[in-house]
Amino acid sequence: MKDFFNVKEINNVADYQVLVNKEYKLPSNYVPKDLTIIDQQYSEGSQYLRNLAQINFEKMAYDASLVGLTIKAVSTYRSFEYQKNLFNKYVKEKGFNYASMCSAKAGHSEHQTGLAVDISNSNLDYDNFDKTKEFIWVKNNAHKYGFILRYPKNKTNITKYKYEPWHYRYVGELAKELYENDLTLDEKYLYFNK
Ligand SMILES: [Zn+2]
């Protein structure tokens, strides 16, 4: 298997704005210390996020419910081992190139940070999530709760991932700035932090 990136290990693992992508890798033993279970009414099965992300996700899901929408956390924290098996399964089924556009190698998944959440409505149909009113609401409001759409349609050349309408990432205060300037987290680091 080829790596196209000069992979670097991440130091600021517990930072809410931590950049995890194909270039920046989490240590295999990193497990967030404050994983907290999401209220069952806003999740599918037992789903854990870091405490601040969990609080804000529940707030967002509650506010969505006030306008008659159901949003649920379907996939959240994933361990290094879990991600390793998941990626290998994709490679076996679809080949390495395809797998790396839609899944992350172990250590390169934001899900290991406990700050990423795959969102769906009550249909739990990922592929068609962007055709739902829940998607539109989340897309327009997530930044108010500290979340960003992490892999937008028009940024695949930057993120190196295909469009994922369901994958949101908690970044805290920064979310508003990224949303208003139509920037991905990768661009923020590329242009402003170096
Ligand atoms: Zn995801």
Boltz pocket constraint, residues with backbone or C-beta under 6 A from the ligand:
constraints:
  - pocket:
      binder: B
      contacts: [[A, 75], [A, 111], [A, 116], [A, 117], [A, 118], [A, 166], [A, 167], [A, 168]]
      max_distance: 6.0
